[in-house]
């Protein structure tokens, strides 16, 4: 049985080596999560440890999915720091171990973050992913709305620039989507 739990800063440090293995495996598998291949496992563990202070300060949150004694996935949430943006947060680093994919774990991690964000008073979530990636199917099926793409936004693990697609989802307060501005008409 898989259990999804939030982790504190000290727990993030404790799990850093195991999370590093997941991050390296994800990057080696071709997922664009901000790192280039080959990713050194020690550097990946250091990156996780560096997140601990931000988690303790409440700027970021992190969850892990445990499948027995092994971490099968993770997801993060970054709160917007400015006063006029405290209603929103960014979902980041959704990763599921390849051996655990196809069992709904990505969706369960996403659901956990959405619930937690709504409970914390967040009403708008945003995220981005490599355009055309398998993650896009997950986000669309979970009710996320595509709001555009930017060409050559980020490099994939090989360093090749790829387009990135941005998504949003309204949560809390009934979860209604914000109104979109009407496009100006070009016909006369």
Secondary structure, 3 states (H helix, E strand, C coil): CEEEEEECHHHHHHHHHHHHHHHHHHHHCCCCCCCCCCCCHHHHHHHHHHHHHHHHHCCEEEEEEEECCEEEEEEEEEECCCHHHCCEEEEEEEEECHHHCCCCHHHHHHHHHHHHHHHCCCCEEEEEEECCCCHHHHHHHCCCEEEEEEEEEEECCCCCEEEEEEEEEECCHHHCCCCCCCCCCCCC
